[in-house]
């Protein structure tokens, strides 16, 4: 079995792709898997670390605010990316081509379809993006994270609700093991905050107030991930506000975390953006969440994701424009001070998660062979 997978740009597209690849290898150890992606994006780091080969696809997306000249330049680059994809499909000769979103999946899945290869795409968000809407016209199967996806595609009968797959590593830990590994007392409330793979400035700024409020408390531990781009500014702002992390025993600051399964399994409450990948991981572990949607996400899909979680009673949404340090701290207090609310949100988070998502997607792949 030879499988070609394309998806990239952000962790929300890459990690589901890796989760699918890992499940394929688990069920079919002899399977040969190749990834297509950009060499200047996150997949260039994550995919090889996961143990898979990555072939270069020179593709670039465009923003809605681009001028006509800028868009024309991007379209020229798209043709170059399609040629890369067509060459990859011809040389690797996969049995199935899979796309998990991001602009890079477009030319690869299209090249596969035009070559007569069975194709499958996975949509992570509550509202499908441009790539999924376009590719769904050619894909044999559209796997969705949310049940309402079929309302937005041309051929709803091709949609299979599988949920959003997470890496198998999330099931390797439990709360006790995770806390022992991180050396965090089992009786503390652990707050984990991260802004997604690209970080979040407003969230970083608000977290300084929360950290100052909870610093050196014996009943709370805070693990804050700033994002690589925001780390230096965050530390500088902390210093300017008189926050010295060397004198605080219950706060840890990181620019990026590769072992998110370990971190989330140790948590009680998560503060995060509402990318589909983050929601899938948080609900898989069964955690209460405070979600701050990225305001510039295409088609406002992060807000729609957060609305689905809030509607299910598994989290609270704060719009980025409404986010303030005091408001965030107030929501944290409300959850941590109410044991019953925390347990209820955790329970409802687990109900949102499909723990067999990766297996269901592999079942659909096998049907295409």
N, C-alpha and C positions, 0 to 999 in steps of 0.2 A: 504494500500500500504506500502510495506517494501522495503527500498532502502539501499543498502550497497555501500559506496563510499570509494575509496582508492586513495591517492595521497599525496605526501609529500616530505620532504627534503628541499625545498625552497618555498618561498612565491609564486613563479611563478606557482607551482603545487597546492598549498594549497588554495589560494584565489579563483581560478576558481571553485574548488570543493565546497567551501563554498557558492559561488554565485549560483551554481546549486542547492545546498541543500536549500538555502533560497527561490529560485524560486519555488521549489517543495512544500515547506511549504506554500508559498503564494497561490499557486493554489490548494493545497491539504492539508489543515490544520491538518487533521488526519493522515497524512503520518508519518510512523516511520522511522527515518533515523539513521543509524549507520556508523561511520567512522572506517576504519582500518588504522593504522599508527604506526610509531615508537615513543616510549616514550622519546627518547633522541634527537628528532629533533623538528623543529618549529611547526609541527602540534600538538604536545603535549601542546603547549601554545595557539595557535590560535583556534583550533577546540573547546575546552571547552569554551573559551571566546565567541565563536559564538553561544553557546547553544546546542552543539551536543556531544553525547557520542563517546569516542574513545577507540577502542580495540587494544591491543598491537600486532604488527606483527614484529617479530625479523628478520629483513632482512637488509642486507648490500650490497651495490654495490661495484664494483671494478674499478680501474683505469687501463688504457691501459699500464701504466708503471709498474704495479705490476709484481713481479716475479711469476713463475709457482707455487711455494709453497704458496705464498700469495693468488693467484687466487684459488688454491685448498681449502684453508681455507674458502674463501668467498663462494665457491660453497657448502661447508658443511653447512654453516650458511643459505644459500638459501633454503636448504631442510628443515631446522628448521622453516624458515619463511613460507614455503609452508604448513607445518603441522599446523602452527598457522592459516593460511588463510583457510585451509580446515575445521578446527574445527569451525572457526567463521562462515563460510558459512553454515555449518551443523546446528549450534545452532541458529543462527539468522534467517536462512531460508528466504533470501530476494527474492522479486519478480524480481528485476533487480539489476545487479552489474555494478558499474560505476568506471572507472579508469581515473585519470587525470594526469598521468605521475609520474616520479620518480620511483625508484626501488621498492618501496612498493606496487605500483599498479600491478606489474607483478604477484606475487603469488596470490593476491586476485582475480583479473579478471580471471586468469587461473583456479583457484579453482572453481570459479563460473561457468565457461564454462564447465568444466569437470563434474560438478554436474547437467548440463543441464539447468542452469539459463541463461536467456537473458542477454547479456552483451553489454555495450556501453563504448567506450573510447573517450577521448577528447585530441587532440594534439594541443598544444599552438603555436608551432614554425613553421616557414616557411618550415624547413626541419625536418621531423619526426625523433625522436631519436630511440635508440635501442629498448626501451620498446614498443613503439608504433608499430614499424615495426614487432616486434615479436608477439605482442598481436593481431594485425590486422588480423592475420590468423584465430583467433578464435572469435573475436568480431563480433556481429551482425551488429553494426553500428560504424563508425568512424567519429566523429564530428571534423571538422578542423577549425582553425583560418584563414588559408590562402588557396586560391583556388588551389594552385599547389600541395597540399598534396597528391592528388590521383596519382600523378606521381611516388610516392615513396613506395606505398603499393601494396601488392599482389593482393588484390581484390578492384580495384578502384570504382566499382559500389556500394560498401558499404560506401563510403565517402560522407558525407553531409557537405557542407560549411556553418557553423553557425556563424563563428567569435568566439572571445574569450570572455566569459562572465565576467562581473565585478559585484562587490557587489552592491546591490540595493541602498546602502548608497550614491553612487556617484550621484544619481539623486535627493537626498534630499536637496542638497545645490545649491545655485547659487553664482555668483561672489560677489554680495552685501552682502549676509548673511555670506559667508565665511570670507570676509574681516572685517566685523563688529565683528565677533567672535574672530578673530585673532588680532583685534585692529590695522589693517593696513589701512592707508589712501587710499581711492579709486583712487586717482590720481597717486599713485606710480606704477612703474613697479616692479612686484614681480618675482624674480628668485628663483625657487625651485631646489635644487640639492640633489640627493640621488643615492647611488651606488647599490641599490638593498638590499635584506635582508641580504646579507653577507658583504656589504660594498665594497669599492674600494680604495686601497692605492694611486694609481697614481692620481685618481680624487680628493681625499682629499688633496694631496699635491698641485695640480694645483689650487684648490679653495682658498688656502691661499693667492695667488697672486691676485685673483679676488676680494676677500674680502678686502684686503689692498687697492686695487685700488678704490673700490666703497664705502669704509667706510664713514659713516656719511653724505652721500649724501641724500638730501631730496626727490629726484625723484626715488630712487631705494631702494628696500628692499630685502634682501637675507635670505633665509631659507635653511640652509644646514644640511643634515642628514648624519652623518659620518658612520653609522653602529656601532653596539655595539663593535665589535672587534677593530675598528679603532679609537674610541673616545679618549681614553687616549693619544695615540700617536699624534693625530691631535691637541689636546689642548696643549701638550708639545711642538710640533713644532711651534704652534702659539706663545706661550710664548717666545720661543727662537728667533723668528723673531720680537719680540717687539710688537706683536698684543695683546692688552688688550681689551677683549670683554666687560668688564665693562665700558669702555669709548666709546663704539660704539653703537649708537642708532638704526641702521638700519640693524642689523645682528642678527640672532638667530641660535644657534647651538644645535642640538639634536643628541642623539645616535641612536634613533629609533622612528618612528612615527606610532602609531596604527590607528589614524584617517587620513589616506591618502586622503580620499574623501574630507575632509575639506580643507586640505592643497592645493591639486591640483585645487580645485575650486577657490582658491584665486590667483592662479598663472597666469603669462603671458608667461613665458618661463621656460622650464624644461631642466635640464642637468642630464642625467641618463645613466645607463647601458641599453642595449637593449634586456633584457629578454622579453618574449612574454607578461607576465603579466603586466609589467611596460608599455609597448607600448599600450596594450589594455586600461589601465586606463588613460594614457595621451591622447590618441586619442579620447576616450569617452568624455572627458571634452572638447576636441578641443584645444589643446595647441601646440604651436611651440616647437620643441625639438632639443636638441643637444645630440646625442647618441654616447656613447663610448662602443663598444662591449667588453664583457669580453673575453680576448684572449684565455683562456683555456676551454671555453665552449665546450661540446661534439659536434663533427662534425662542430665546428665553427658556431653553429646555431645562436648565437647572431649577428654575422656579417651579416648573411643572412637576419635576421629580420630587422636590421638597413638598409640594402640595399633596402628592400621593401618599407620602410618608406621614404627613401631619393628619391627613384624613383617616389614615389607619390607626391613629393614636400612638404611633411609634416615635414621634419626634415633634419638635417645635420649630417653626420657620421664622427667621428674622430676615427681612429684606435688607440688602446691603445699604440702601438709602436710609433705613431706619436704625441701623446698627450704631450703638454707642457703648462705651465702656460700662456705664451704669446699667443700661438695659441688659447687656449680656450678663453682667454679674447678678442682676435680679433674677434672670431666668435660671441661672446655675443654682442660686440659693433656693429657688422654688422647687427644683427637682431634688437636690441633695437633702433638703430639709423635710421631704415627704417620702418616707420609705415606701409607702404603698404606691405612689405615683411612679417612682423609679422602677419598681418591680413590674407594674402594669405596662409601662413603656417598653421595658426589656422583653416582656412576654409577647407583646404585639409586634415588636421588631422581628422576633423569630418567626412569627406567622407570615410575615411578608417575604421571607427568604425561601427560595427553593433550593434545598441542599443537594438535590440531584441534578442541578442544571447542566453541569458538564457532561454527565452520563447521558442525559436526554439529547444533548447536541450531538454527541458521538453516535447515538442511535440514528439520528437523522442523516449523519454522514454515511453510515453503513448502508442505509437504504438507497443512497445515490450510487453506490459501487456496482 
